[in-house]
């Protein structure tokens, strides 16, 4: 019996860093966007190159195990050199692989991560087996016997099973943590609602939350300075729309601005925990899974769980690779104790 089962993607990630990458900003009246660019038709020199195991299902499983939970992972891979690398890596991390799905007729997921000089990244992803998880692939007995089910972002045909999995877990009193991805969100709010209503914790980044709720975060104007408020009123509205059951905690991450949460009574704001940024890949996985684990450890203390998640996310981005810098609970607490000024704030709903 496992404490936590994660379900999501497993990939072999190749990191490529080049100083010739350009960051191009494009602004309009309503929004701003940034793009990574390279000279067209040129031969680009790279300064750094490495291969790492990744994917939301893998990253979060490794984090839960590192935090002391007996963890199993549900993901789908092929039978190739990449699958061998993934399974060998997870065995070393003491992840139970009895629920892994392997199909020799399809390829294992593979990604190329282009890292900028700022530490941010653009991902070129081949979904492979990750997009082809079927209902008959899932060991529902394993889910039934777990304490937690963590649903990482899924894509392709795999999104079709999310509703059945979330409903099954909820009906069997398994705590459900749902980190919604863009593939699920793009199916529409009606589709998403069927999964949201079975989730105890819902985590999205600001862009995903905006897409899901169709609420745009308005920029400052000459007359109204939204940025001077602790939590933007549009983010508050997103939280309220996403929270469709009284037992839910909604979390929205906002990159370098920190993270917000809502439990129906209060809004919470937690700034980022400062530290060096080498690569932001895996930051969201580290944050969401640590928040879920910390909520259990702290007896549902949302504010403190946001702090734990921020510290571990900061550690994750301080090293090259999504799971390389992850901390234990004891290490997280040491860092918090050494920074007593770091805390969260609340606003009544």
ABEGO torsion letter per residue (X at the ends): XBABBBBEBBBBBBBBBBAABBBBBBBBAABBBBBBBBBBGBBBBBABBBBBBBEAAAAAAAAAAAAGBBBBBBBBBBBBAAAAAAAAAAAAAGBBAAABBBBAABBBBBBBBBBBAAGBBBBBBBAEAAAABBAAABBAAAAAABABBBBBBBBEAAAAAAAAAAAAAAAAGBBBBBBBBAAAAAAEAAAAAAAAAABABBBBBAAAAAAAAGBBBBBBBAABBAAABABBAAAAAAAAAABABAABBBBBBAEAAEBBBBAGABBBBBBBBBEBBABABGAAAAAAAAAAAAAAAAGGBAAAAAAAAAAAAAAAAABBEAAAABBBAAAAAAAAAABAABBBBBBBX
